Amino acid sequence: MSTETQFLDKWWQGIGLWYNAQAYEKAMTCWEDASRENVCDDKISNLLVFLAGCYLDARNFVKARECCLRALENRWDRPTAFLATGEYIASYEEDDTEHEPWKEALRIVKKAIKKGSNMWVNPYQRPGFLYRPIAPKQKHIYEEVEQPSWCRSLETNSNQILNDFKDLYKHGKSLAECPTHWPAVGSGSHRDGAGQHDGSVLVGDWREIVLFGSGGQPHLAPFTTRLLQQYAPDAIDLANAGGGEIIFSVLGPKARIQPHCAGHNLRLTAHLGLVIPSRNDRCQIRIADDWRDWEEGKVLVFDDSFEHEVRNDSNQIRAVLLLRFWHPSLLTSERHSALESVMKAKQEDGLRRCCPPLPVPNCWVEDRGMERTNCEKCTRTGHQSIRIQKPSEFLCVCGLSINQ
């Protein structure tokens, strides 16, 4: 039996185990054996990237990295290179034993750029989903002259915004302490939305009140709400579309937000400083390789798709009004379609980990596994509805052929 035949036999054997027996670990063993055959074919990189995702789900980060490295192997220009690089980064970011995963992520993307990959523009800009049409136009910090005009309106009315904040804060003992009656960031109990898992990068206490977006309660801050509705409707539009909430954000004393990147690059972030510790105590934000201070009553605008972190080494809280708004390089007409494409890509990224690549591409099976189509007989969809009768012949669990 030729090496090529052995390779394909093991691949199809794994497909049968995956779909017919739901014996996922045994299927992975078959594919790992197949991937070690001496076959020079770009298709093997598809299989390795899928295996990497399986190992990530199983929290076997060492094997996930091995698969990613083999998928790349000096071929950073492969169509699968962006997926392989993303899984490679995830193998560090999801590994609880890694103390500084962002350093590995930065190293990986720098290497990809050096190897000639055109998937990345800046190694610090590593959002989960990069909207490429605007990526080359992006910068990480926007100085005052580059900021939207409504930022000046926020600054002019910062005292009244601060009063709204203090009314919400009043149950706290003092402005030196975190408002423990506020929801904790990342708790998931008060919202879904773009920042649901922000708590995963937190060391210390971080609290929030959401005004617009998932879990929003605009009535809690009446003056701020009216001001935003008048001057920053684009920020409210983005929040209501699911692209990022508008919140009062309080970071506790001695707390840190570890380096991370936002989920997409369709927005900018504005912080209006409300309660800021003295500059004698370090309380700063780093965006890419720039450290910046906040100022009370002043707006800081940056692109959170670039790596950023926050340190509050003081004994005081840091409080800001945090807004996300549409990136200025996006045409108004493309905003919602771009966000929909990002959300669809995020959904398909999860589904892709359940749909192994086939030795012979089959668009009908791919569409069923990715939940783009339903069975005409039983209406089932997804990978669990798929069965394989023999190579290249697939059925729905109800018995109707998928190859049509």
Kinemage of the C-alpha trace (Angstrom):
@kinemage 1
@onewidth
@group {chain A} dominant
@subgroup {mainchain}
@vectorlist {calphas} color= white
{ca met a 1} P 0.000 0.000 0.000
{ca ser a 2} L 1.421 3.400 -0.978
{ca thr a 3} L 2.080 6.150 1.542
{ca glu a 4} L -0.593 8.300 -0.102
{ca thr a 5} L -3.160 5.501 0.193
{ca gln a 6} L -2.312 4.881 3.848
{ca phe a 7} L -2.626 8.597 4.517
{ca leu a 8} L -6.088 8.798 2.935
{ca asp a 9} L -7.297 5.575 4.596
{ca lys a 10} L -6.402 6.886 8.060
{ca trp a 11} L -8.010 10.234 7.293
{ca trp a 12} L -11.293 8.587 6.208
{ca gln a 13} L -11.150 6.220 9.180
{ca gly a 14} L -10.999 9.240 11.485
{ca ile a 15} L -13.955 10.816 9.671
{ca gly a 16} L -16.023 7.677 10.339
{ca leu a 17} L -15.083 7.641 14.013
{ca trp a 18} L -15.956 11.333 14.326
{ca tyr a 19} L -19.359 11.280 12.645
{ca asn a 20} L -20.644 7.717 13.125
{ca ala a 21} L -19.333 6.808 16.578
{ca gln a 22} L -18.707 10.287 18.046
{ca ala a 23} L -15.412 8.736 19.188
{ca tyr a 24} L -13.577 12.024 19.007
{ca glu a 25} L -10.366 11.033 20.769
{ca lys a 26} L -9.970 7.939 18.597
{ca ala a 27} L -10.588 10.071 15.498
{ca met a 28} L -7.873 12.475 16.632
{ca thr a 29} L -5.450 9.552 17.052
{ca cys a 30} L -6.184 8.441 13.462
{ca trp a 31} L -5.568 11.918 12.123
{ca glu a 32} L -2.374 12.346 14.100
{ca asp a 33} L -1.122 9.048 12.615
{ca ala a 34} L -2.186 10.199 9.136
{ca ser a 35} L -0.416 13.532 9.537
{ca arg a 36} L 2.866 11.724 10.204
{ca glu a 37} L 2.835 9.999 6.836
{ca asn a 38} L 5.433 11.399 4.464
{ca val a 39} L 2.929 13.126 2.222
{ca cys a 40} L 3.765 16.447 0.585
{ca asp a 41} L 0.348 18.025 0.298
{ca asp a 42} L -1.050 21.351 1.504
{ca lys a 43} L -4.188 19.460 2.568
{ca ile a 44} L -2.273 18.023 5.499
{ca ser a 45} L -1.988 21.529 6.955
{ca asn a 46} L -5.819 21.725 7.039
{ca leu a 47} L -5.891 18.539 9.069
{ca leu a 48} L -3.165 19.782 11.427
{ca val a 49} L -4.965 23.068 12.079
{ca phe a 50} L -8.167 21.172 12.870
{ca leu a 51} L -6.234 18.863 15.202
{ca ala a 52} L -4.753 21.895 16.932
{ca gly a 53} L -8.288 23.147 17.658
{ca cys a 54} L -9.271 19.719 19.014
{ca tyr a 55} L -6.282 19.695 21.334
{ca leu a 56} L -7.085 23.229 22.484
{ca asp a 57} L -10.609 22.127 23.381
{ca ala a 58} L -9.058 19.208 25.283
{ca arg a 59} L -6.636 21.690 26.945
{ca asn a 60} L -3.647 19.769 25.618
{ca phe a 61} L -1.675 22.888 24.770
{ca val a 62} L 1.621 21.147 24.041
{ca lys a 63} L 0.104 19.002 21.295
{ca ala a 64} L -1.850 21.969 19.952
{ca arg a 65} L 1.412 23.889 19.526
{ca glu a 66} L 3.079 20.942 17.853
{ca cys a 67} L 0.265 20.761 15.292
{ca cys a 68} L 0.408 24.499 14.625
{ca leu a 69} L 4.164 24.485 14.110
{ca arg a 70} L 3.931 21.546 11.729
{ca ala a 71} L 1.124 23.250 9.808
{ca leu a 72} L 3.271 26.350 9.402
{ca glu a 73} L 6.722 24.790 8.793
{ca asn a 74} L 8.205 27.689 6.842
{ca arg a 75} L 4.987 28.035 4.838
{ca trp a 76} L 3.480 31.099 6.473
{ca asp a 77} L 1.907 31.963 3.118
{ca arg a 78} L -0.432 28.952 3.100
{ca pro a 79} L -4.175 29.718 3.051
{ca thr a 80} L -4.409 28.038 6.469
{ca ala a 81} L -1.546 30.099 7.960
{ca phe a 82} L -3.824 32.710 9.559
{ca leu a 83} L -5.916 29.993 11.241
{ca ala a 84} L -2.780 28.126 12.325
{ca thr a 85} L -1.272 31.307 13.757
{ca gly a 86} L -4.497 32.094 15.604
{ca glu a 87} L -4.626 28.620 17.160
{ca tyr a 88} L -0.921 28.890 18.016
{ca ile a 89} L -1.571 32.166 19.877
{ca ala a 90} L -4.610 30.630 21.609
{ca ser a 91} L -2.450 27.739 22.844
{ca tyr a 92} L -0.653 30.272 25.045
{ca glu a 93} L -3.545 32.614 25.870
{ca glu a 94} L -5.791 29.753 27.055
{ca asp a 95} L -3.033 28.048 29.042
{ca asp a 96} L -3.411 28.934 32.735
{ca thr a 97} L 0.182 27.887 33.423
{ca glu a 98} L 1.535 30.612 31.109
{ca his a 99} L 2.318 33.702 33.200
{ca glu a 100} L 2.837 36.138 30.308
{ca pro a 101} L 1.041 34.668 27.269
{ca trp a 102} L 0.916 38.046 25.506
{ca lys a 103} L 4.697 37.939 25.087
{ca glu a 104} L 4.428 34.650 23.200
{ca ala a 105} L 1.578 36.031 21.112
{ca leu a 106} L 3.682 39.051 20.183
{ca arg a 107} L 6.642 36.815 19.309
{ca ile a 108} L 4.499 34.583 17.097
{ca val a 109} L 3.015 37.455 15.071
{ca lys a 110} L 6.394 39.175 14.716
{ca lys a 111} L 7.725 35.916 13.298
{ca ala a 112} L 4.765 35.608 10.930
{ca ile a 113} L 5.388 39.121 9.595
{ca lys a 114} L 9.116 38.417 9.236
{ca lys a 115} L 8.339 35.232 7.311
{ca gly a 116} L 6.357 37.267 4.801
{ca ser a 117} L 2.821 36.620 5.990
{ca asn a 118} L 0.396 39.268 4.744
{ca met a 119} L -2.163 38.253 7.367
{ca trp a 120} L -0.947 40.825 9.913
{ca val a 121} L -0.146 44.536 9.725
{ca asn a 122} L 1.180 45.282 13.219
{ca pro a 123} L 2.271 42.628 15.756
{ca tyr a 124} L 0.508 44.532 18.544
{ca gln a 125} L -2.807 44.424 16.671
{ca arg a 126} L -4.116 40.898 17.187
{ca pro a 127} L -7.912 41.017 17.546
{ca gly a 128} L -9.776 37.760 17.271
{ca phe a 129} L -11.244 38.972 13.974
{ca leu a 130} L -9.378 41.486 11.826
{ca tyr a 131} L -11.421 43.431 9.290
{ca arg a 132} L -8.761 43.753 6.639
{ca pro a 133} L -10.129 46.645 4.545
{ca ile a 134} L -9.322 49.122 7.355
{ca ala a 135} L -6.388 47.381 9.080
{ca pro a 136} L -3.618 49.262 7.196
{ca lys a 137} L -5.247 52.599 8.112
{ca gln a 138} L -5.291 52.027 11.853
{ca lys a 139} L -3.227 53.698 14.537
{ca his a 140} L -3.259 52.864 18.233
{ca ile a 141} L -3.702 56.283 19.923
{ca tyr a 142} L -5.647 59.327 18.705
{ca glu a 143} L -4.456 62.681 19.967
{ca glu a 144} L -6.892 65.476 20.846
{ca val a 145} L -6.914 67.066 17.380
{ca glu a 146} L -7.820 63.672 15.857
{ca gln a 147} L -10.660 62.880 18.248
{ca pro a 148} L -14.375 63.256 17.430
{ca ser a 149} L -15.808 66.667 18.304
{ca trp a 150} L -18.177 65.128 20.859
{ca cys a 151} L -15.167 64.331 23.057
{ca arg a 152} L -14.983 68.060 23.836
{ca ser a 153} L -18.684 67.992 24.788
{ca leu a 154} L -17.964 65.199 27.265
{ca glu a 155} L -15.089 67.205 28.731
{ca thr a 156} L -17.192 70.381 29.005
{ca asn a 157} L -19.882 68.446 30.896
{ca ser a 158} L -17.557 66.171 32.871
{ca asn a 159} L -18.670 67.567 36.261
{ca gln a 160} L -22.309 66.668 35.578
{ca ile a 161} L -21.252 63.214 34.332
{ca leu a 162} L -19.241 62.823 37.529
{ca asn a 163} L -22.385 63.681 39.521
{ca asp a 164} L -24.265 60.843 37.773
{ca phe a 165} L -21.369 58.560 38.644
{ca lys a 166} L -21.366 59.639 42.307
{ca asp a 167} L -25.127 59.068 42.580
{ca leu a 168} L -24.566 55.470 41.482
{ca tyr a 169} L -21.563 55.152 43.754
{ca lys a 170} L -23.208 56.563 46.878
{ca his a 171} L -23.600 53.188 48.610
{ca gly a 172} L -19.824 52.841 48.746
{ca lys a 173} L -17.966 53.982 51.844
{ca ser a 174} L -15.637 56.344 49.967
{ca leu a 175} L -14.242 57.022 46.516
{ca ala a 176} L -11.122 55.124 47.576
{ca glu a 177} L -12.985 51.796 47.584
{ca cys a 178} L -14.488 49.681 44.817
{ca pro a 179} L -18.311 49.783 44.697
{ca thr a 180} L -18.924 46.170 45.652
{ca his a 181} L -22.668 46.647 45.055
{ca trp a 182} L -21.877 47.104 41.339
{ca pro a 183} L -21.588 44.011 39.089
{ca ala a 184} L -18.098 42.590 38.652
{ca val a 185} L -16.702 42.762 35.121
{ca gly a 186} L -16.786 39.323 33.526
{ca ser a 187} L -19.232 37.880 36.049
{ca gly a 188} L -21.723 37.256 33.241
{ca ser a 189} L -24.648 37.850 35.585
{ca his a 190} L -25.661 41.245 34.229
{ca arg a 191} L -24.867 41.124 30.507
{ca asp a 192} L -23.680 39.142 27.522
{ca gly a 193} L -22.172 41.218 24.757
{ca ala a 194} L -18.660 42.027 23.593
{ca gly a 195} L -17.064 42.336 27.022
{ca gln a 196} L -18.701 39.408 28.779
{ca his a 197} L -15.374 37.675 29.359
{ca asp a 198} L -13.244 40.743 30.150
{ca gly a 199} L -12.754 39.454 33.686
{ca ser a 200} L -10.454 36.712 32.369
{ca val a 201} L -7.601 39.251 32.087
{ca leu a 202} L -8.168 40.795 35.514
{ca val a 203} L -6.018 40.732 38.633
{ca gly a 204} L -7.940 42.459 41.433
{ca asp a 205} L -11.370 44.122 41.472
{ca trp a 206} L -13.092 45.681 38.452
{ca arg a 207} L -16.693 46.884 38.577
{ca glu a 208} L -19.080 48.385 36.035
{ca ile a 209} L -22.493 49.836 35.355
{ca val a 210} L -23.646 49.330 31.765
{ca leu a 211} L -25.544 52.265 30.269
{ca phe a 212} L -25.927 51.096 26.646
{ca gly a 213} L -25.519 47.692 25.042
{ca ser a 214} L -26.134 44.285 26.550
{ca gly a 215} L -27.533 44.730 30.050
{ca gly a 216} L -27.745 48.495 29.562
{ca gln a 217} L -29.641 50.658 32.072
{ca pro a 218} L -29.548 54.189 30.654
{ca his a 219} L -32.076 55.466 33.204
{ca leu a 220} L -29.457 55.093 35.947
{ca ala a 221} L -27.488 58.082 34.645
{ca pro a 222} L -30.055 60.500 33.185
{ca phe a 223} L -27.770 63.445 32.415
{ca thr a 224} L -25.057 61.261 30.864
{ca thr a 225} L -27.647 59.387 28.824
{ca arg a 226} L -29.152 62.571 27.386
{ca leu a 227} L -25.694 63.928 26.598
{ca leu a 228} L -24.663 60.760 24.770
{ca gln a 229} L -27.926 60.619 22.856
{ca gln a 230} L -27.373 64.199 21.709
{ca tyr a 231} L -23.666 64.141 20.905
{ca ala a 232} L -22.544 60.515 20.500
{ca pro a 233} L -25.373 58.589 18.789
{ca asp a 234} L -22.810 56.542 16.828
{ca ala a 235} L -21.455 55.125 20.094
{ca ile a 236} L -24.979 54.155 21.175
{ca asp a 237} L -25.604 52.632 17.736
{ca leu a 238} L -22.491 50.438 18.049
{ca ala a 239} L -23.458 49.382 21.586
{ca asn a 240} L -26.996 48.456 20.527
{ca ala a 241} L -25.599 46.501 17.549
{ca gly a 242} L -23.507 44.355 19.920
{ca gly a 243} L -20.110 45.847 19.093
{ca gly a 244} L -19.209 47.093 22.581
{ca glu a 245} L -20.989 48.547 25.600
{ca ile a 246} L -20.938 52.051 27.100
{ca ile a 247} L -20.167 51.787 30.805
{ca phe a 248} L -19.035 53.457 33.981
{ca ser a 249} L -15.864 51.486 34.738
{ca val a 250} L -14.155 51.323 38.143
{ca leu a 251} L -10.819 49.590 38.634
{ca gly a 252} L -9.960 48.870 42.258
{ca pro a 253} L -6.785 49.746 44.157
{ca lys a 254} L -3.765 47.556 43.297
{ca ala a 255} L -5.692 46.014 40.386
{ca arg a 256} L -4.329 45.200 36.948
{ca ile a 257} L -5.859 44.379 33.607
{ca gln a 258} L -3.417 42.069 31.845
{ca pro a 259} L -2.311 42.735 28.242
{ca his a 260} L -4.932 41.652 25.720
{ca cys a 261} L -6.567 42.662 22.428
{ca ala a 262} L -10.235 43.311 21.709
{ca gly a 263} L -12.292 40.876 19.682
{ca his a 264} L -12.378 43.008 16.513
{ca asn a 265} L -11.032 46.218 14.979
{ca leu a 266} L -14.240 47.954 13.910
{ca arg a 267} L -14.260 50.421 16.787
{ca leu a 268} L -12.279 52.905 18.828
{ca thr a 269} L -12.504 53.339 22.608
{ca ala a 270} L -12.831 56.593 24.546
{ca his a 271} L -12.178 57.014 28.274
{ca leu a 272} L -13.413 60.138 30.049
{ca gly a 273} L -11.422 60.410 33.272
{ca leu a 274} L -13.698 60.790 36.317
{ca val a 275} L -11.705 59.720 39.385
{ca ile a 276} L -7.973 59.362 38.731
{ca pro a 277} L -5.275 58.692 41.369
{ca ser a 278} L -2.426 61.128 41.819
{ca arg a 279} L 0.455 60.794 39.374
{ca asn a 280} L 2.649 60.091 42.369
{ca asp a 281} L 1.039 56.635 42.370
{ca arg a 282} L 1.289 54.729 39.131
{ca cys a 283} L -2.062 54.393 37.399
{ca gln a 284} L -1.595 54.091 33.650
{ca ile a 285} L -2.705 52.366 30.484
{ca arg a 286} L -0.390 50.945 27.824
{ca ile a 287} L -1.577 50.759 24.225
{ca ala a 288} L 0.910 48.928 21.969
{ca asp a 289} L 4.238 50.336 23.241
{ca asp a 290} L 2.915 53.674 24.622
{ca trp a 291} L 2.118 54.281 28.302
{ca arg a 292} L -0.455 57.019 28.932
{ca asp a 293} L -1.958 58.743 31.977
{ca trp a 294} L -5.608 59.621 32.420
{ca glu a 295} L -6.677 63.094 33.466
{ca glu a 296} L -9.878 63.955 35.266
{ca gly a 297} L -12.231 65.667 32.845
{ca lys a 298} L -10.159 64.701 29.781
{ca val a 299} L -10.821 62.109 27.062
{ca leu a 300} L -8.289 59.489 25.955
{ca val a 301} L -9.053 57.771 22.617
{ca phe a 302} L -7.344 54.572 21.492
{ca asp a 303} L -7.829 51.460 19.383
{ca asp a 304} L -8.390 48.497 21.697
{ca ser a 305} L -7.725 45.959 18.934
{ca phe a 306} L -4.077 46.741 19.720
{ca glu a 307} L -2.567 45.045 22.762
{ca his a 308} L -3.317 47.107 25.855
{ca glu a 309} L -3.044 46.759 29.626
{ca val a 310} L -3.886 48.785 32.734
{ca arg a 311} L -2.018 49.084 36.036
{ca asn a 312} L -3.442 50.757 39.109
{ca asp a 313} L -0.693 50.548 41.705
{ca ser a 314} L -2.315 53.202 43.888
{ca asn a 315} L -4.529 52.864 46.955
{ca gln a 316} L -7.365 54.661 45.133
{ca ile a 317} L -9.891 53.642 42.519
{ca arg a 318} L -9.647 54.610 38.863
{ca ala a 319} L -13.023 55.516 37.358
{ca val a 320} L -13.835 56.397 33.757
{ca leu a 321} L -16.807 56.699 31.461
{ca leu a 322} L -15.939 54.155 28.764
{ca leu a 323} L -17.404 54.397 25.266
{ca arg a 324} L -16.786 52.380 22.134
{ca phe a 325} L -17.650 53.957 18.784
{ca trp a 326} L -17.394 53.052 15.107
{ca his a 327} L -13.920 53.262 13.599
{ca pro a 328} L -13.692 56.465 11.501
{ca ser a 329} L -12.222 54.534 8.537
{ca leu a 330} L -15.485 52.607 8.171
{ca leu a 331} L -18.033 54.054 5.797
{ca thr a 332} L -21.392 54.577 7.491
{ca ser a 333} L -22.979 52.278 4.918
{ca glu a 334} L -20.614 49.390 5.729
{ca arg a 335} L -20.652 49.549 9.534
{ca his a 336} L -23.403 47.057 10.277
{ca ser a 337} L -22.496 44.662 7.481
{ca ala a 338} L -18.870 44.648 8.696
{ca leu a 339} L -19.985 43.906 12.267
{ca glu a 340} L -22.303 41.168 11.026
{ca ser a 341} L -19.386 39.605 9.135
{ca val a 342} L -17.300 39.655 12.323
{ca met a 343} L -20.095 38.047 14.357
{ca lys a 344} L -20.631 35.442 11.644
{ca ala a 345} L -16.896 34.701 11.545
{ca lys a 346} L -16.908 34.245 15.333
{ca gln a 347} L -19.830 31.818 15.121
{ca glu a 348} L -18.233 29.885 12.262
{ca asp a 349} L -14.934 29.717 14.141
{ca gly a 350} L -16.679 27.690 16.852
{ca leu a 351} L -18.503 25.489 14.358
{ca arg a 352} L -15.317 24.876 12.369
{ca arg a 353} L -13.809 23.067 15.355
{ca cys a 354} L -16.608 20.506 15.087
{ca cys a 355} L -16.342 19.896 11.331
{ca pro a 356} L -13.163 18.044 10.322
{ca pro a 357} L -11.744 18.780 6.863
{ca leu a 358} L -12.334 16.067 4.277
{ca pro a 359} L -9.741 14.522 1.942
{ca val a 360} L -12.070 15.421 -0.915
{ca pro a 361} L -13.883 18.742 -0.347
{ca asn a 362} L -17.665 18.383 -0.147
{ca cys a 363} L -19.608 21.651 -0.047
{ca trp a 364} L -22.889 19.932 0.958
{ca val a 365} L -21.319 18.349 4.042
{ca glu a 366} L -19.508 21.577 4.914
{ca asp a 367} L -22.719 23.596 4.671
{ca arg a 368} L -24.583 21.071 6.854
{ca gly a 369} L -21.812 20.984 9.458
{ca met a 370} L -21.527 24.779 9.529
{ca glu a 371} L -25.318 25.015 10.024
{ca arg a 372} L -25.884 26.817 6.739
{ca thr a 373} L -28.415 24.222 5.550
{ca asn a 374} L -31.018 21.922 7.099
{ca cys a 375} L -32.129 18.451 6.093
{ca glu a 376} L -35.154 18.699 3.810
{ca lys a 377} L -36.708 15.659 5.526
{ca cys a 378} L -36.058 16.101 9.269
{ca thr a 379} L -34.731 19.732 9.361
{ca arg a 380} L -31.669 18.707 11.401
{ca thr a 381} L -28.441 20.640 10.940
{ca gly a 382} L -24.908 20.712 12.388
{ca his a 383} L -22.125 18.148 12.666
{ca gln a 384} L -24.089 15.820 14.941
{ca ser a 385} L -26.632 15.225 12.189
{ca ile a 386} L -23.989 13.907 9.760
{ca arg a 387} L -23.170 10.226 9.146
{ca ile a 388} L -20.777 8.701 6.604
{ca gln a 389} L -21.732 5.593 4.616
{ca lys a 390} L -18.470 5.267 2.730
{ca pro a 391} L -15.818 7.744 1.534
{ca ser a 392} L -17.514 10.707 -0.127
{ca glu a 393} L -21.038 9.405 0.655
{ca phe a 394} L -22.746 11.154 3.553
{ca leu a 395} L -26.197 10.783 5.054
{ca cys a 396} L -28.297 12.709 7.531
{ca val a 397} L -29.118 10.734 10.688
{ca cys a 398} L -32.614 10.346 9.222
{ca gly a 399} L -31.130 8.480 6.229
{ca leu a 400} L -31.502 11.186 3.530
{ca ser a 401} L -28.417 11.716 1.393
{ca ile a 402} L -26.464 14.916 2.015
{ca asn a 403} L -24.622 14.637 -1.328
{ca gln a 404} L -27.174 16.637 -3.268
